[in-house]
Amino acid sequence: MNWGLETPMSITSGTGEFATRAIHAGYDPADYGHAAVPPIYASAAFDLENAQRGDALAGGLIDGFEYSRVANPTVDVLEKRLAALEGGIGAVAVGSGMAAVNDAVVLGGGGGGNNIAPSNLYGGHAG
């Protein structure tokens, strides 16, 4: 029930003062049973409901969650909050520093770019 009140745009849209964005951006309590803070989803998998919805999720045709290694609601709030704090259009959170390094290196060469590295980049590999 709305009770005639609306969520201020500064909370969900990522605008407003830095402290407000740090606490509220990317999270609308009404979407989560009015929990004051984002719930932690420990589930690794989410119900796909049916094959058609699963196919649409996997194809990026609809928004939603299927597997926590790809995305989950808790991380989604974090990514939206970071984007709001940095003034970006999106953010990507990963599970480790090595995953972040991998994303930076692999994605840096995308779109026709090149990655340049010495032959001894990885010590366990004989170039």
Buried (B, 14 or more C-beta within 10 A) or exposed (E): EEEEEEBEEBBBEBEBEEEBBEEBBBBEBEEBEEEEEBEEBEEEEBEBEEEEBBEBBEEEEEEBBBBBEEBBBBBBBBBBBBBBBEEEEEBEBEEEEEEEEEEEEEEEEEEEEEEEEEEEEEEEEEE
